[in-house]
């Protein structure tokens, strides 16, 4: 049974890491070979799957992480994080700082991919930890929870947006339905869960943060600090509004032609349509996570470093330092992508689809369950959502279930059972400096709590509405 091989792979990796103290990167690569062999994959196919998974993951996420780390480092060393955290504490009060993180993280994470928004927020969490003397996880768990919620439940994130088109759901109504479980999920997975880990107080990773307090007269203004921190959000909001008004560009359609076709009124001259289409293409270009973060790095370089009297040597030194601090994180994430690809090539997705097609169940629970199993098998919440949706679509149509509820149920299931093949698992472990066991107890449990809260909300709305 293919799913058994996934469990065996996890056990094998745990054995390597705990028994022989093998690094997560090397352990994941060795596990790729182990899982491939027990699934009877030819050795050459295992190699190709590892290369494809590693390269594909790096292609999608490496620049996002690199530019995010650069932006975070500039926000940190310039004192902008210090300014923003002081303002956050003074506005909400120290006793309400967790709620401040939930609100801030949600607003930042709404238009941004999880990884990008996490990297923008992490220097603020580190600085808050240092300046308030509060435990790192007390601040970090609410952040991780609220970003996961926005990523899985709400458009314009890729998975809920794509699945809305599969189920024929109205995006605005999907957004409204997705807001339902946000507050209870934040309170349960963000606030309540953090109380169980009061005695777990890891140190801030020294390679990711320099605890250098800057004199008050050398700090940037609050306005500049806020502008730099939200600049990638502002860039991505443009693309968000375009997707909500016009809809996402189909994969097989050229963007310029798609936006040009939006202007179908005879009152607009052809030249005006073309110029408007080019403007929208540029807005969409700026909203891509990699571009938005690169623009933010350039803005931060000028306003926080150069304009403040620092040299270009200082700037390049800090940018270089930010990248060296995340080198191992990138390798681990790439290896996780390789592991995920080996599982895909082993036919796990096809196996799940075959079983699901013969099961009769409540479509909402079925969508949740299939997405959860795929998440366990391949790691990516986005892939889990996009794979599960076409499988359950005929069942949803047959039972005439609200397509908006189907989107929420599928997105909720995609958060379940996060482990070694999930990028978020390793980012949480490395940035919050916890062990693998603690990552399972915190991150994996947190993701499951968010998922189950989303499903419960789904079933309540289905029952009463």
VEXDREN-2710 file (C-alpha; in Angstrom, 1 decimal):
% VEXDREN-2710
k/r/px/py/pz
1/UNK/0.0/0.0/0.0
2/UNK/1.6/3.3/-1.1
3/UNK/0.6/5.2/2.0
4/UNK/2.5/2.7/4.1
5/UNK/5.6/3.6/2.2
6/UNK/5.2/7.2/3.3
7/UNK/5.0/6.2/6.9
8/UNK/8.0/4.0/6.5
9/UNK/9.9/6.9/5.0
10/UNK/9.1/9.1/8.0
11/UNK/10.2/6.4/10.4
12/UNK/13.4/5.9/8.4
13/UNK/14.2/9.6/8.5
14/UNK/13.5/9.8/12.2
15/UNK/15.8/6.9/12.8
16/UNK/18.6/8.5/10.8
17/UNK/18.2/11.9/12.7
18/UNK/17.8/10.6/16.2
19/UNK/19.9/7.4/16.1
20/UNK/22.8/8.6/14.0
21/UNK/22.4/12.4/14.4
22/UNK/22.2/12.8/10.6
23/UNK/21.5/16.4/9.4
24/UNK/17.9/17.0/8.1
25/UNK/19.3/17.8/4.6
26/UNK/21.3/14.5/4.2
27/UNK/18.6/12.5/6.0
28/UNK/15.9/13.7/3.6
29/UNK/18.1/12.9/0.5
30/UNK/18.8/9.4/1.9
31/UNK/15.0/9.0/2.6
32/UNK/14.3/9.8/-1.0
33/UNK/16.3/6.8/-2.1
34/UNK/14.8/4.6/0.6
35/UNK/11.2/5.5/-0.4
36/UNK/11.9/5.2/-4.1
37/UNK/13.5/1.7/-3.6
38/UNK/10.6/0.3/-1.5
39/UNK/8.2/1.7/-4.1
40/UNK/10.1/-0.3/-6.8
41/UNK/11.2/2.8/-8.7
42/UNK/14.2/2.4/-11.0
43/UNK/17.3/4.0/-9.5
44/UNK/17.6/6.4/-12.5
45/UNK/14.0/7.6/-11.9
46/UNK/14.8/8.2/-8.2
47/UNK/17.7/10.4/-9.2
48/UNK/15.6/12.3/-11.8
49/UNK/12.8/12.8/-9.2
50/UNK/15.3/14.1/-6.6
51/UNK/16.7/16.6/-9.1
52/UNK/13.3/17.7/-10.3
53/UNK/11.9/18.1/-6.9
54/UNK/15.0/19.9/-5.5
55/UNK/15.3/22.2/-8.6
56/UNK/11.5/22.8/-8.8
57/UNK/11.3/23.8/-5.2
58/UNK/14.3/26.0/-5.4
59/UNK/13.0/27.6/-8.6
60/UNK/9.7/28.5/-6.9
61/UNK/10.9/29.5/-3.5
62/UNK/14.6/30.2/-3.3
63/UNK/14.5/33.9/-4.5
64/UNK/11.5/34.5/-2.3
65/UNK/13.4/33.3/0.7
66/UNK/16.6/35.1/-0.3
67/UNK/15.0/38.5/-0.9
68/UNK/12.8/38.0/2.2
69/UNK/15.9/37.3/4.3
70/UNK/17.6/40.4/2.8
71/UNK/14.6/42.6/3.6
72/UNK/14.4/41.2/7.1
73/UNK/18.1/41.9/7.7
74/UNK/17.8/45.5/6.5
75/UNK/14.7/46.1/8.7
76/UNK/16.6/44.6/11.6
77/UNK/20.0/46.3/11.4
78/UNK/18.6/49.7/10.5
79/UNK/16.4/49.8/13.7
80/UNK/13.1/49.8/11.7
81/UNK/12.1/46.6/13.5
82/UNK/12.8/48.3/16.8
83/UNK/10.6/51.3/15.8
84/UNK/7.8/49.1/14.7
85/UNK/7.7/46.8/17.7
86/UNK/7.9/49.7/20.1
87/UNK/4.8/51.2/18.3
88/UNK/3.0/47.9/18.4
89/UNK/3.5/47.5/22.1
90/UNK/2.6/51.1/22.9
91/UNK/-0.6/50.8/20.8
92/UNK/-1.9/47.4/21.9
93/UNK/-0.2/47.1/25.3
94/UNK/2.1/44.4/26.3
95/UNK/-0.7/42.1/27.6
96/UNK/-2.4/42.2/24.2
97/UNK/0.8/41.7/22.1
98/UNK/-0.4/38.3/20.8
99/UNK/-3.6/39.8/19.4
100/UNK/-1.5/42.5/17.8
101/UNK/0.6/39.9/16.1
102/UNK/-2.6/38.0/14.9
103/UNK/-4.0/41.2/13.4
104/UNK/-0.7/42.4/11.9
105/UNK/0.1/39.0/10.5
106/UNK/-3.3/38.5/9.0
107/UNK/-3.2/41.9/7.2
108/UNK/0.4/41.2/5.9
109/UNK/-0.4/37.6/5.0
110/UNK/-3.7/38.3/3.2
111/UNK/-2.2/39.3/-0.1
112/UNK/1.2/37.6/0.3
113/UNK/2.4/34.0/0.0
114/UNK/3.0/32.3/3.4
115/UNK/6.8/32.1/3.0
116/UNK/7.1/35.7/1.9
117/UNK/4.9/37.1/4.7
118/UNK/6.7/34.9/7.3
119/UNK/10.1/36.4/6.3
120/UNK/8.8/39.9/6.4
121/UNK/7.4/39.4/9.9
122/UNK/10.1/37.4/11.5
123/UNK/12.5/40.3/12.3
124/UNK/9.6/42.0/14.2
125/UNK/9.0/38.8/16.2
126/UNK/12.7/38.5/17.1
127/UNK/12.9/42.2/18.1
128/UNK/9.7/41.9/20.1
129/UNK/11.2/38.9/21.9
130/UNK/14.4/40.8/22.8
131/UNK/12.7/44.1/23.8
132/UNK/9.8/42.6/25.8
133/UNK/11.6/39.6/27.2
134/UNK/8.6/37.5/26.2
135/UNK/9.3/33.8/25.1
136/UNK/9.9/33.4/21.4
137/UNK/7.2/30.8/20.9
138/UNK/4.7/32.9/22.8
139/UNK/5.1/35.4/19.9
140/UNK/5.9/33.0/17.1
141/UNK/2.9/30.6/17.3
142/UNK/0.3/33.3/16.8
143/UNK/2.2/34.5/13.8
144/UNK/2.5/31.1/12.2
145/UNK/-1.2/30.4/12.8
146/UNK/-2.6/33.6/11.3
147/UNK/-0.4/33.3/8.2
148/UNK/-1.5/29.7/7.7
149/UNK/-5.1/30.6/8.0
150/UNK/-4.8/33.4/5.4
151/UNK/-2.9/31.1/3.0
152/UNK/-5.3/28.1/3.1
153/UNK/-8.8/29.8/3.5
154/UNK/-8.8/33.0/1.6
155/UNK/-8.4/34.4/-2.0
156/UNK/-6.2/35.7/-3.5
157/UNK/-3.9/32.9/-2.4
158/UNK/-3.3/30.5/-5.3
159/UNK/-5.0/27.4/-3.9
160/UNK/-8.4/28.8/-2.8
161/UNK/-8.4/31.0/-5.9
162/UNK/-7.7/28.1/-8.3
163/UNK/-10.1/25.7/-6.5
164/UNK/-12.9/28.4/-6.7
165/UNK/-12.7/28.1/-10.5
166/UNK/-12.8/24.3/-10.3
167/UNK/-16.0/24.3/-8.2
168/UNK/-17.5/27.3/-10.0
169/UNK/-17.6/29.3/-6.8
170/UNK/-17.9/33.1/-6.5
171/UNK/-14.6/34.6/-5.3
172/UNK/-16.2/37.3/-3.2
173/UNK/-18.4/34.7/-1.5
174/UNK/-15.4/32.4/-1.0
175/UNK/-13.7/35.3/0.8
176/UNK/-16.8/35.9/3.0
177/UNK/-17.1/32.2/3.9
178/UNK/-13.4/31.9/4.5
179/UNK/-13.5/34.7/7.0
180/UNK/-15.9/32.6/9.2
181/UNK/-13.3/30.4/10.8
182/UNK/-10.6/33.0/11.0
183/UNK/-11.3/34.3/14.5
184/UNK/-11.9/30.9/16.2
185/UNK/-8.9/29.4/14.4
186/UNK/-6.6/32.3/15.5
187/UNK/-7.8/32.0/19.1
188/UNK/-7.4/28.2/19.2
189/UNK/-4.3/27.6/17.2
190/UNK/-2.6/30.9/17.9
191/UNK/-3.4/32.0/21.4
192/UNK/-4.6/28.8/23.2
193/UNK/-1.9/26.5/21.8
194/UNK/0.9/28.9/22.8
195/UNK/-0.1/28.5/26.5
196/UNK/0.9/24.8/26.4
197/UNK/4.5/25.7/25.5
198/UNK/5.3/28.3/28.1
199/UNK/8.2/26.1/29.3
200/UNK/9.7/25.8/25.9
201/UNK/11.8/28.9/25.4
202/UNK/14.3/28.5/22.6
203/UNK/17.0/31.1/21.9
204/UNK/16.8/33.3/18.8
205/UNK/19.1/31.7/16.2
206/UNK/22.4/33.7/16.3
207/UNK/23.0/33.3/12.6
208/UNK/19.6/34.9/11.8
209/UNK/19.5/37.8/14.2
210/UNK/22.0/40.3/15.6
211/UNK/20.8/41.8/18.9
212/UNK/22.3/45.3/18.3
213/UNK/20.2/48.1/19.9
214/UNK/20.4/51.3/18.0
215/UNK/20.5/54.8/19.6
216/UNK/17.2/56.7/19.4
217/UNK/18.7/59.5/17.3
218/UNK/19.9/57.0/14.6
219/UNK/16.6/55.2/14.2
220/UNK/14.4/55.7/11.1
221/UNK/11.0/57.4/11.5
222/UNK/7.9/55.3/12.1
223/UNK/6.5/56.3/8.7
224/UNK/9.6/55.2/6.8
225/UNK/9.8/52.0/8.8
226/UNK/6.2/51.2/8.2
227/UNK/6.4/52.0/4.5
228/UNK/9.4/49.7/4.0
229/UNK/7.8/46.9/5.9
230/UNK/4.5/47.0/4.0
231/UNK/6.0/47.8/0.6
232/UNK/5.8/44.2/-0.6
233/UNK/2.3/44.1/0.6
234/UNK/1.4/47.2/-1.3
235/UNK/3.0/45.7/-4.5
236/UNK/1.0/42.5/-4.1
237/UNK/-2.3/44.2/-3.3
238/UNK/-2.4/45.5/-6.9
239/UNK/-2.4/41.9/-8.3
240/UNK/-5.0/41.0/-5.6
241/UNK/-7.4/43.6/-6.7
242/UNK/-7.0/42.7/-10.4
243/UNK/-7.7/39.0/-9.6
244/UNK/-10.8/40.0/-7.6
245/UNK/-12.2/42.3/-10.3
246/UNK/-11.2/40.5/-13.5
247/UNK/-10.2/37.1/-12.3
248/UNK/-6.8/35.3/-12.5
249/UNK/-5.1/34.9/-15.9
250/UNK/-5.7/31.4/-17.3
251/UNK/-2.5/29.4/-17.6
252/UNK/-2.9/28.9/-21.3
253/UNK/-3.6/32.5/-22.1
254/UNK/-1.1/35.3/-22.7
255/UNK/-1.5/38.0/-20.0
256/UNK/-1.6/41.0/-22.3
257/UNK/-4.3/39.5/-24.5
258/UNK/-6.3/38.5/-21.4
259/UNK/-6.3/42.0/-20.0
260/UNK/-6.8/43.6/-23.4
261/UNK/-10.0/41.5/-23.9
262/UNK/-11.4/42.9/-20.6
263/UNK/-12.1/46.2/-22.4
264/UNK/-14.9/45.3/-24.6
265/UNK/-16.8/48.6/-24.8
266/UNK/-16.7/50.5/-28.1
267/UNK/-16.3/53.8/-26.3
268/UNK/-12.7/53.0/-25.5
269/UNK/-10.3/53.4/-28.5
270/UNK/-8.0/50.5/-29.4
271/UNK/-4.9/52.4/-28.3
272/UNK/-6.5/53.0/-24.9
273/UNK/-7.3/49.4/-24.4
274/UNK/-3.7/48.4/-25.2
275/UNK/-2.1/51.0/-22.9
276/UNK/-4.5/49.9/-20.1
277/UNK/-3.7/46.3/-20.7
278/UNK/0.1/47.0/-20.5
279/UNK/-0.5/48.9/-17.2
280/UNK/-2.4/45.9/-15.7
281/UNK/0.4/43.5/-16.9
282/UNK/2.9/45.7/-15.1
283/UNK/0.8/45.8/-11.9
284/UNK/0.5/42.0/-12.1
285/UNK/4.3/41.7/-12.6
286/UNK/4.9/43.8/-9.5
287/UNK/2.5/41.6/-7.5
288/UNK/4.6/38.5/-8.0
289/UNK/6.2/37.5/-4.7
290/UNK/9.7/37.5/-6.0
291/UNK/9.4/40.9/-7.7
292/UNK/7.5/42.5/-4.8
293/UNK/10.2/41.4/-2.3
294/UNK/13.0/42.6/-4.7
295/UNK/11.4/46.0/-4.9
296/UNK/11.1/46.1/-1.1
297/UNK/14.8/45.2/-0.8
298/UNK/15.7/48.1/-3.1
299/UNK/13.4/50.5/-1.2
300/UNK/14.9/49.4/2.1
301/UNK/18.4/49.7/0.8
302/UNK/17.8/53.3/-0.1
303/UNK/15.6/54.6/2.7
304/UNK/17.0/52.6/5.6
305/UNK/20.7/52.3/4.7
306/UNK/22.0/54.7/2.1
307/UNK/19.8/57.7/3.0
308/UNK/20.8/57.1/6.7
309/UNK/24.4/57.8/5.9
310/UNK/25.7/54.2/5.6
311/UNK/28.1/53.1/2.8
312/UNK/27.5/50.7/0.0
313/UNK/30.1/48.4/1.6
314/UNK/28.0/48.2/4.7
315/UNK/24.9/47.5/2.6
316/UNK/26.5/44.7/0.6
317/UNK/28.0/43.2/3.7
318/UNK/24.6/43.0/5.4
319/UNK/22.9/41.6/2.3
320/UNK/25.7/39.0/2.1
321/UNK/25.3/38.1/5.8
322/UNK/21.6/37.6/5.4
323/UNK/22.1/35.0/2.7
324/UNK/24.8/33.0/4.5
325/UNK/22.5/32.7/7.5
326/UNK/19.8/30.9/5.4
327/UNK/22.0/28.6/3.3
328/UNK/21.3/25.5/5.3
329/UNK/17.6/26.4/5.5
330/UNK/17.5/26.5/1.7
331/UNK/19.2/23.1/1.3
332/UNK/16.7/21.6/3.8
333/UNK/13.7/23.1/2.0
334/UNK/15.1/21.9/-1.4
335/UNK/15.6/18.4/0.0
336/UNK/12.0/18.5/1.3
337/UNK/10.9/19.3/-2.2
338/UNK/12.9/16.3/-3.5
339/UNK/11.2/14.0/-1.0
340/UNK/7.8/15.3/-2.1
341/UNK/8.6/14.7/-5.8
342/UNK/9.7/11.1/-5.1
343/UNK/6.4/10.5/-3.4
344/UNK/4.6/12.0/-6.4
345/UNK/6.5/9.9/-8.9
346/UNK/5.8/6.8/-6.8
347/UNK/2.1/7.3/-7.7
348/UNK/0.8/8.3/-4.3
349/UNK/-1.6/10.9/-5.7
350/UNK/-3.1/8.5/-8.3
351/UNK/-3.6/5.8/-5.6
352/UNK/-5.5/8.3/-3.4
353/UNK/-7.6/9.4/-6.3
354/UNK/-8.6/5.8/-7.2
355/UNK/-9.7/5.0/-3.7
356/UNK/-11.6/8.3/-3.2
357/UNK/-13.6/7.9/-6.4
358/UNK/-15.2/4.7/-5.0
359/UNK/-16.1/6.2/-1.6
360/UNK/-19.5/7.6/-0.8
361/UNK/-19.4/10.2/2.0
362/UNK/-20.5/13.7/2.9
363/UNK/-18.8/15.7/0.1
364/UNK/-17.4/18.3/2.6
365/UNK/-15.8/15.6/4.8
366/UNK/-14.6/13.7/1.7
367/UNK/-12.9/16.8/0.3
368/UNK/-11.3/17.5/3.6
369/UNK/-10.1/13.9/4.0
370/UNK/-8.7/13.6/0.5
371/UNK/-6.9/16.9/0.8
372/UNK/-5.5/15.8/4.2
373/UNK/-4.2/12.5/2.8
374/UNK/-2.6/14.2/-0.2
375/UNK/-1.0/16.8/2.2
376/UNK/0.4/14.0/4.3
377/UNK/1.7/12.3/1.1
378/UNK/3.2/15.2/-0.8
379/UNK/3.7/18.0/1.7
380/UNK/2.4/21.0/-0.2
381/UNK/-0.9/22.5/1.0
382/UNK/-1.3/24.1/-2.5
383/UNK/-0.8/20.8/-4.3
384/UNK/-3.1/19.0/-1.9
385/UNK/-5.9/21.5/-2.5
386/UNK/-5.5/21.6/-6.3
387/UNK/-5.3/17.8/-6.5
388/UNK/-8.3/17.1/-4.3
389/UNK/-10.7/19.5/-5.9
390/UNK/-11.1/17.7/-9.3
391/UNK/-11.5/14.4/-7.5
392/UNK/-14.5/15.5/-5.5
393/UNK/-16.0/17.9/-8.0
394/UNK/-18.5/15.3/-9.5
395/UNK/-19.6/14.3/-6.0
396/UNK/-20.1/17.9/-5.0
397/UNK/-22.2/18.6/-8.2
398/UNK/-24.3/15.4/-7.6
399/UNK/-25.1/16.4/-4.0
400/UNK/-25.5/20.1/-5.0
401/UNK/-23.2/21.2/-2.2
402/UNK/-22.4/25.0/-2.0
403/UNK/-19.2/25.4/-4.1
404/UNK/-17.9/28.0/-1.6
405/UNK/-18.1/25.5/1.3
406/UNK/-16.3/23.0/-0.9
407/UNK/-13.5/25.4/-1.3
408/UNK/-13.2/26.0/2.4
409/UNK/-13.4/22.3/3.2
410/UNK/-10.7/21.4/0.7
411/UNK/-8.4/24.2/1.9
412/UNK/-8.9/23.1/5.5
413/UNK/-7.9/19.6/4.7
414/UNK/-4.8/20.7/3.0
415/UNK/-3.4/21.9/6.3
416/UNK/-3.5/18.5/8.1
417/UNK/-0.6/16.3/8.9
418/UNK/2.3/18.6/8.0
419/UNK/5.7/16.9/8.4
420/UNK/9.1/16.5/6.8
421/UNK/8.0/17.1/3.2
422/UNK/6.5/20.5/4.0
423/UNK/8.5/23.7/3.5
424/UNK/6.6/25.4/6.4
425/UNK/7.7/22.6/8.8
426/UNK/11.4/23.3/8.3
427/UNK/11.0/27.0/8.3
428/UNK/9.3/26.9/11.6
429/UNK/11.9/24.5/13.0
430/UNK/14.9/26.6/11.9
431/UNK/13.6/30.1/12.5
432/UNK/12.2/29.3/16.0
433/UNK/15.2/27.1/16.8
434/UNK/13.2/24.1/18.1
435/UNK/13.9/20.3/17.8
436/UNK/12.1/18.0/15.3
437/UNK/10.0/16.6/18.1
438/UNK/9.0/20.1/19.3
439/UNK/8.2/21.0/15.7
440/UNK/5.8/18.1/15.5
441/UNK/4.2/19.0/18.8
442/UNK/3.8/22.7/17.9
443/UNK/3.7/23.3/14.1
444/UNK/2.0/20.0/13.1
445/UNK/-0.6/20.3/15.9
446/UNK/-1.1/24.0/15.1
447/UNK/-1.8/23.2/11.4
448/UNK/-4.2/20.4/12.4
449/UNK/-6.1/22.7/14.8
450/UNK/-6.5/25.3/12.1
451/UNK/-7.7/22.6/9.7
452/UNK/-10.2/21.1/12.1
453/UNK/-11.6/24.5/13.0
454/UNK/-12.1/25.2/9.3
455/UNK/-13.9/21.9/8.8
456/UNK/-16.1/22.4/11.9
457/UNK/-17.1/25.9/10.6
458/UNK/-17.8/24.4/7.2
459/UNK/-20.2/21.8/8.7
460/UNK/-21.9/24.3/10.9
461/UNK/-22.6/26.6/7.9
462/UNK/-23.8/23.6/5.9
463/UNK/-26.2/22.5/8.6
464/UNK/-27.7/25.9/9.3
465/UNK/-27.4/27.7/6.0
END
